[in-house]
Amino acid sequence: MLNRRPTPAPRRAERTVRHVPDDTAAAYADGTLADSAAWSVDTHLDSCTACAIRISALVRTGGAGPLLAGVREAVLEAAAAGPRAGRTLPWRAALQSARVLRPAWVGSVLLTLAVAVALSRLGGAPEGRPWLLALAPVLPPVGVALAYGRYGDPAHELAASTPSGGLRLLLTRTGLVLAVCVPLLSAAGGVLAGAGAAVAWLLPGLVLTGATLALGSWTGCHRAAVAVTAAWLLAVALCGLPAVAVPLLLSPAAQPAWAAAAAACACLLILRRTAFDHLERP
């Protein structure tokens, strides 16, 4: 009779847990680790409590420790003060939103005004007047494009994720842009070409702004502003020089048509208001 050797029981596969090396953990804590490696560390920390505790301690003792401690204290103080302490008044929120009005855009408005004034005052030549009135209607749409969207607002992803981050935020930014443009351009137009020219561009500017907002519900504000600006400049070019186009496009006889176009843009924007709830969101 043959002796059979007992079959050995199968061994369980030993699972080896690899923790984050010390140098990698230190680089991750101070923010100098490469993005690809940081992504791997993020994935590892989701399942490894030991590494998460170790890296958290490194962060607290590093250069960002005092800043994080200050943020923690501020959050605890706000929570202890009650729910009303964290509320922001609408006018204060609007003023905080004004930070996204880029100095470069405001500087371009001021530069346009300065060039127009210089041309009109140089030897008594009125060349700057039609150029100013031809460019004035497109400055608000450009300002809106620079004040809203992922390319103009560094905190757009955070703002767009809030309940009021859609059309409400866009209209707030548009109002702030108009609050800058309208007084400056109206005053310059009144000085250069009289009181009538100070208000002649308002309805066309309102139409171009409304068209940018309405078209932006499909394409985004940046593309819409480019398309609307190009269409306006093409219309001016087809009419000839600004000296010919401005009296035609901004004449008193054209104002009723501009008013009707503004009403149509407002109606279209109302119909498309829900499109901004998910547009340009992360």
KEGU-746823 format. One record per residue (C-alpha): residue number from 1; y, z, x; residue in one letter. Coordinates in pm, 1 decimal, padded with zeros to 6 digits, always signed. Example, Ala and Ser with C-alpha at 12.3 -4.5 7.8 and 13.67 -1.06 7.14 Angstrom:
<1 <-00450.0 +00780.0 +01230.0> a>
<2 <-00106.0 +00714.0 +01367.0> s>
//
This chain:
<1 <+00000.0 +00000.0 +00000.0> m>
<2 <+00328.0 -00105.9 +00144.1> l>
<3 <+00598.4 +00153.5 +00186.7> n>
<4 <+00917.5 +00036.5 +00025.3> r>
<5 <+01241.2 +00158.9 +00163.3> r>
<6 <+01480.4 +00292.7 -00098.1> p>
<7 <+01760.6 +00057.0 -00173.2> t>
<8 <+02089.7 +00214.1 -00063.1> p>
<9 <+02341.9 +00269.4 -00339.3> a>
<10 <+02634.3 +00027.2 -00323.9> p>
<11 <+02938.3 +00179.6 -00164.4> r>
<12 <+03261.9 +00183.6 -00348.9> r>
<13 <+03530.2 -00032.3 -00199.1> a>
<14 <+03766.6 +00198.2 -00020.7> e>
<15 <+04122.1 +00136.1 -00124.4> r>
<16 <+04367.0 +00157.4 +00159.0> t>
<17 <+04723.4 +00239.8 +00063.3> v>
<18 <+04978.3 +00096.1 +00302.4> r>
<19 <+05306.9 +00278.6 +00299.6> h>
<20 <+05644.9 +00139.7 +00400.0> v>
<21 <+05699.9 +00170.0 +00777.3> p>
<22 <+05973.1 +00403.5 +00894.1> d>
<23 <+06197.1 +00131.4 +01037.5> d>
<24 <+06164.7 -00077.7 +00721.2> t>
<25 <+06241.5 +00225.3 +00504.5> a>
<26 <+06551.1 +00302.8 +00711.6> a>
<27 <+06677.6 -00056.6 +00687.2> a>
<28 <+06610.0 -00058.6 +00313.3> y>
<29 <+06801.5 +00267.9 +00269.1> a>
<30 <+07114.0 +00149.2 +00450.9> d>
<31 <+07107.5 -00197.1 +00290.1> g>
<32 <+07042.9 -00403.8 +00604.1> t>
<33 <+06691.6 -00520.0 +00512.3> l>
<34 <+06643.3 -00891.3 +00442.0> a>
<35 <+06622.6 -00993.7 +00076.6> d>
<36 <+06262.6 -01111.5 +00095.0> s>
<37 <+06145.6 -00788.4 +00257.6> a>
<38 <+06358.3 -00579.6 +00021.1> a>
<39 <+06188.4 -00748.2 -00274.5> w>
<40 <+05848.2 -00645.0 -00135.1> s>
<41 <+05968.7 -00288.2 -00090.9> v>
<42 <+06098.2 -00284.9 -00448.6> d>
<43 <+05756.7 -00390.0 -00574.7> t>
<44 <+05584.2 -00126.0 -00362.4> h>
<45 <+05813.3 +00154.6 -00481.0> l>
<46 <+05714.0 +00088.2 -00841.8> d>
<47 <+05362.6 +00218.8 -00767.8> s>
<48 <+05407.3 +00449.7 -00466.6> c>
<49 <+05572.6 +00781.5 -00542.6> t>
<50 <+05550.2 +00903.9 -00183.0> a>
<51 <+05752.1 +00611.5 -00045.4> c>
<52 <+06001.0 +00636.6 -00331.2> a>
<53 <+06066.1 +01005.0 -00249.6> i>
<54 <+06094.1 +00929.7 +00121.4> r>
<55 <+06340.7 +00641.4 +00079.3> i>
<56 <+06542.1 +00837.3 -00177.5> s>
<57 <+06586.1 +01113.7 +00079.4> a>
<58 <+06694.7 +00859.5 +00339.6> l>
<59 <+06956.5 +00720.1 +00102.2> v>
<60 <+07096.3 +01065.4 +00023.6> r>
<61 <+07128.0 +01154.4 +00389.9> t>
<62 <+07269.5 +00815.6 +00489.6> g>
<63 <+07617.1 +00670.8 +00472.1> g>
<64 <+07601.4 +00614.9 +00097.2> a>
<65 <+07506.4 +00978.5 +00033.2> g>
<66 <+07859.8 +01113.5 -00027.0> p>
<67 <+07943.9 +00820.0 -00254.9> l>
<68 <+07630.4 +00870.6 -00463.8> l>
<69 <+07699.3 +01242.9 -00484.1> a>
<70 <+08050.1 +01170.8 -00609.2> g>
<71 <+07920.0 +00928.5 -00872.0> v>
<72 <+07663.7 +01185.9 -00985.8> r>
<73 <+07929.0 +01455.4 -01020.8> e>
<74 <+08157.8 +01220.8 -01216.0> a>
<75 <+07876.8 +01125.9 -01454.6> v>
<76 <+07785.8 +01490.0 -01511.3> l>
<77 <+08149.6 +01582.7 -01576.1> e>
<78 <+08190.6 +01295.6 -01823.6> a>
<79 <+07870.7 +01394.2 -02003.2> a>
<80 <+07979.0 +01758.3 -02020.9> a>
<81 <+08322.6 +01664.9 -02156.7> a>
<82 <+08171.5 +01515.2 -02471.7> g>
<83 <+08123.2 +01166.4 -02616.4> p>
<84 <+08493.9 +01104.4 -02673.8> r>
<85 <+08574.4 +01134.9 -02303.8> a>
<86 <+08399.9 +00808.2 -02222.1> g>
<87 <+08579.5 +00603.0 -02486.0> r>
<88 <+08845.1 +00356.8 -02379.2> t>
<89 <+09136.8 +00260.4 -02596.3> l>
<90 <+09155.9 -00113.1 -02679.4> p>
<91 <+09490.8 -00160.7 -02506.9> w>
<92 <+09363.9 +00016.2 -02196.3> r>
<93 <+09051.2 -00199.2 -02190.2> a>
<94 <+09271.0 -00509.3 -02218.0> a>
<95 <+09478.7 -00396.8 -01922.6> l>
<96 <+09164.6 -00333.9 -01720.5> q>
<97 <+09044.3 -00683.6 -01808.6> s>
<98 <+09367.9 -00821.5 -01663.6> a>
<99 <+09226.3 -00761.5 -01315.8> r>
<100 <+09026.0 -01081.6 -01343.9> v>
<101 <+09345.8 -01287.4 -01369.5> l>
<102 <+09317.6 -01422.2 -01022.4> r>
<103 <+09620.6 -01407.5 -00793.1> p>
<104 <+09538.6 -01764.5 -00693.3> a>
<105 <+09583.2 -01886.4 -01051.5> w>
<106 <+09902.7 -01686.5 -01110.1> v>
<107 <+10027.7 -01819.4 -00777.2> g>
<108 <+09956.5 -02175.8 -00888.3> s>
<109 <+10164.1 -02121.9 -01202.9> v>
<110 <+10452.9 -01985.9 -00997.1> l>
<111 <+10418.8 -02272.4 -00747.1> l>
<112 <+10432.2 -02528.7 -01028.9> t>
<113 <+10748.7 -02369.5 -01161.7> l>
<114 <+10906.3 -02353.1 -00816.4> a>
<115 <+10834.9 -02720.8 -00743.5> v>
<116 <+10972.0 -02826.6 -01081.4> a>
<117 <+11288.0 -02623.6 -01034.0> v>
<118 <+11334.1 -02758.3 -00680.5> a>
<119 <+11294.0 -03120.2 -00794.4> l>
<120 <+11534.3 -03076.1 -01082.3> s>
<121 <+11798.6 -02906.1 -00869.3> r>
<122 <+11769.5 -03131.6 -00566.3> l>
<123 <+12076.2 -03350.3 -00582.0> g>
<124 <+12094.9 -03308.3 -00958.7> g>
<125 <+11776.6 -03516.1 -01005.8> a>
<126 <+11583.1 -03442.5 -01326.2> p>
<127 <+11242.5 -03550.1 -01191.8> e>
<128 <+11097.8 -03201.7 -01220.3> g>
<129 <+11156.5 -03167.4 -01594.2> r>
<130 <+10896.2 -03415.0 -01724.9> p>
<131 <+10644.6 -03311.4 -01460.9> w>
<132 <+10674.8 -02948.0 -01562.9> l>
<133 <+10637.5 -03030.5 -01932.4> l>
<134 <+10343.1 -03260.6 -01858.1> a>
<135 <+10158.4 -02993.2 -01660.6> l>
<136 <+10249.9 -02693.3 -01876.5> a>
<137 <+09991.0 -02752.3 -02155.7> p>
<138 <+09695.5 -02759.4 -01912.3> v>
<139 <+09782.4 -02440.7 -01725.1> l>
<140 <+09653.3 -02203.1 -02000.0> p>
<141 <+09308.4 -02371.3 -02021.2> p>
<142 <+09277.0 -02355.4 -01643.0> v>
<143 <+09369.7 -01987.0 -01654.7> g>
<144 <+09106.5 -01921.5 -01921.1> v>
<145 <+08840.8 -02093.0 -01709.8> a>
<146 <+08931.8 -01877.9 -01409.4> l>
<147 <+08946.0 -01555.4 -01612.5> a>
<148 <+08608.3 -01581.4 -01787.7> y>
<149 <+08262.8 -01681.2 -01672.8> g>
<150 <+08028.8 -01615.2 -01384.6> r>
<151 <+08240.9 -01820.4 -01143.6> y>
<152 <+08566.9 -01641.2 -01216.8> g>
<153 <+08471.7 -01282.1 -01292.8> d>
<154 <+08270.2 -01089.8 -01029.3> p>
<155 <+08156.5 -00844.3 -01299.6> a>
<156 <+08073.1 -01113.6 -01555.4> h>
<157 <+07700.1 -01035.2 -01572.6> e>
<158 <+07777.3 -00672.7 -01654.0> l>
<159 <+08050.5 -00760.4 -01904.2> a>
<160 <+07844.2 -01029.0 -02075.9> a>
<161 <+07559.0 -00783.4 -02130.1> s>
<162 <+07773.8 -00551.6 -02341.8> t>
<163 <+07796.0 -00588.8 -02723.3> p>
<164 <+08158.1 -00707.1 -02692.8> s>
<165 <+08089.4 -00944.0 -02405.1> g>
<166 <+08087.7 -01267.7 -02603.6> g>
<167 <+08370.9 -01425.6 -02799.3> l>
<168 <+08560.7 -01097.4 -02823.1> r>
<169 <+08591.0 -01067.0 -02446.7> l>
<170 <+08677.3 -01435.5 -02414.3> l>
<171 <+08958.9 -01405.1 -02670.4> l>
<172 <+09089.7 -01094.0 -02493.1> t>
<173 <+09104.6 -01279.0 -02163.3> r>
<174 <+09265.7 -01579.1 -02334.7> t>
<175 <+09535.7 -01354.9 -02480.4> g>
<176 <+09608.0 -01211.4 -02136.6> l>
<177 <+09632.1 -01560.4 -01987.5> v>
<178 <+09875.7 -01669.8 -02259.1> l>
<179 <+10078.3 -01352.5 -02207.9> a>
<180 <+10135.1 -01465.3 -01848.2> v>
<181 <+10180.6 -01838.5 -01911.0> c>
<182 <+10397.2 -01852.9 -02220.4> v>
<183 <+10698.2 -01649.6 -02096.4> p>
<184 <+10704.4 -01813.2 -01752.5> l>
<185 <+10663.0 -02171.4 -01869.4> l>
<186 <+10896.1 -02130.4 -02167.5> s>
<187 <+11169.1 -01979.9 -01953.2> a>
<188 <+11135.9 -02253.8 -01691.8> a>
<189 <+11132.8 -02526.5 -01957.5> g>
<190 <+11442.0 -02379.7 -02121.5> g>
<191 <+11629.1 -02365.1 -01791.8> v>
<192 <+11533.8 -02716.8 -01686.0> l>
<193 <+11540.8 -02913.6 -02009.9> a>
<194 <+11704.5 -02700.3 -02276.6> g>
<195 <+11583.7 -02478.4 -02558.5> a>
<196 <+11391.4 -02756.9 -02733.4> g>
<197 <+11174.2 -02822.5 -02430.4> a>
<198 <+11101.3 -02451.3 -02398.9> a>
<199 <+10887.8 -02462.5 -02715.2> v>
<200 <+10782.6 -02828.6 -02722.3> a>
<201 <+10477.3 -02766.5 -02503.7> w>
<202 <+10352.3 -02459.8 -02696.1> l>
<203 <+10154.6 -02639.5 -02968.5> l>
<204 <+09993.4 -02888.4 -02725.9> p>
<205 <+09909.5 -02599.8 -02494.8> g>
<206 <+09758.8 -02408.1 -02785.8> l>
<207 <+09552.2 -02712.1 -02885.5> v>
<208 <+09420.5 -02763.0 -02532.5> l>
<209 <+09335.7 -02393.1 -02508.5> t>
<210 <+09157.5 -02399.1 -02845.0> g>
<211 <+08972.9 -02715.7 -02747.9> a>
<212 <+08859.8 -02548.2 -02425.4> t>
<213 <+08725.2 -02249.4 -02617.6> l>
<214 <+08552.2 -02463.3 -02882.3> a>
<215 <+08400.9 -02706.5 -02632.3> l>
<216 <+08307.9 -02412.2 -02412.5> g>
<217 <+08067.2 -02291.2 -02681.1> s>
<218 <+07845.2 -02583.8 -02575.4> w>
<219 <+07922.8 -02638.0 -02208.5> t>
<220 <+08080.6 -02317.4 -02082.1> g>
<221 <+08450.1 -02257.4 -02017.8> c>
<222 <+08462.2 -02412.8 -01672.0> h>
<223 <+08321.4 -02750.3 -01770.9> r>
<224 <+08522.7 -02746.6 -02091.8> a>
<225 <+08847.5 -02678.0 -01903.3> a>
<226 <+08774.6 -02963.5 -01661.5> v>
<227 <+08703.5 -03203.2 -01947.9> a>
<228 <+09011.7 -03101.9 -02149.8> v>
<229 <+09239.7 -03116.5 -01846.0> t>
<230 <+09105.5 -03459.5 -01750.2> a>
<231 <+09156.4 -03586.2 -02105.7> a>
<232 <+09516.7 -03465.8 -02111.2> w>
<233 <+09599.1 -03615.2 -01771.7> l>
<234 <+09436.2 -03942.0 -01880.5> l>
<235 <+09653.4 -03945.5 -02193.1> a>
<236 <+09964.1 -03888.6 -01980.5> v>
<237 <+09857.9 -04167.4 -01741.5> a>
<238 <+09793.8 -04411.8 -02026.8> l>
<239 <+10143.3 -04347.7 -02158.3> c>
<240 <+10295.1 -04418.9 -01820.3> g>
<241 <+10495.3 -04183.3 -01602.9> l>
<242 <+10563.7 -03828.5 -01728.5> p>
<243 <+10918.1 -03936.3 -01803.0> a>
<244 <+10770.9 -04171.3 -02066.8> v>
<245 <+10470.3 -03964.6 -02174.7> a>
<246 <+10651.3 -03636.2 -02234.5> v>
<247 <+10895.8 -03765.1 -02498.7> p>
<248 <+10603.8 -03934.0 -02674.9> l>
<249 <+10345.0 -03656.4 -02663.1> l>
<250 <+10584.6 -03363.1 -02708.3> l>
<251 <+10828.4 -03521.2 -02952.0> s>
<252 <+10918.6 -03340.6 -03277.0> p>
<253 <+10736.2 -03611.4 -03470.8> a>
<254 <+10411.8 -03526.4 -03289.1> a>
<255 <+10429.4 -03153.9 -03362.6> q>
<256 <+10263.5 -03173.0 -03711.6> p>
<257 <+09969.2 -03357.0 -03555.8> a>
<258 <+09940.2 -03089.8 -03288.3> w>
<259 <+09950.1 -02819.0 -03556.0> a>
<260 <+09667.6 -02988.2 -03747.5> a>
<261 <+09465.9 -03020.5 -03427.0> a>
<262 <+09519.2 -02650.4 -03352.5> a>
<263 <+09390.8 -02557.5 -03698.7> a>
<264 <+09086.6 -02780.7 -03650.2> a>
<265 <+09007.8 -02616.2 -03314.4> c>
<266 <+09038.8 -02271.5 -03473.9> a>
<267 <+08796.8 -02366.8 -03753.0> c>
<268 <+08548.5 -02511.2 -03505.6> l>
<269 <+08571.3 -02198.0 -03292.9> l>
<270 <+08497.8 -01982.3 -03598.4> i>
<271 <+08193.1 -02192.9 -03681.8> l>
<272 <+08069.4 -02168.5 -03323.0> r>
<273 <+08148.6 -01799.2 -03272.1> r>
<274 <+07784.8 -01690.2 -03244.9> t>
<275 <+07718.0 -01936.3 -02962.8> a>
<276 <+07905.3 -01709.5 -02721.3> f>
<277 <+07662.3 -01422.0 -02777.7> d>
<278 <+07411.6 -01580.1 -02538.4> h>
<279 <+07626.6 -01829.3 -02349.5> l>
<280 <+07670.5 -01768.2 -01974.5> e>
<281 <+07465.4 -01451.7 -01993.3> r>
<282 <+07234.0 -01358.8 -01708.3> p>
//
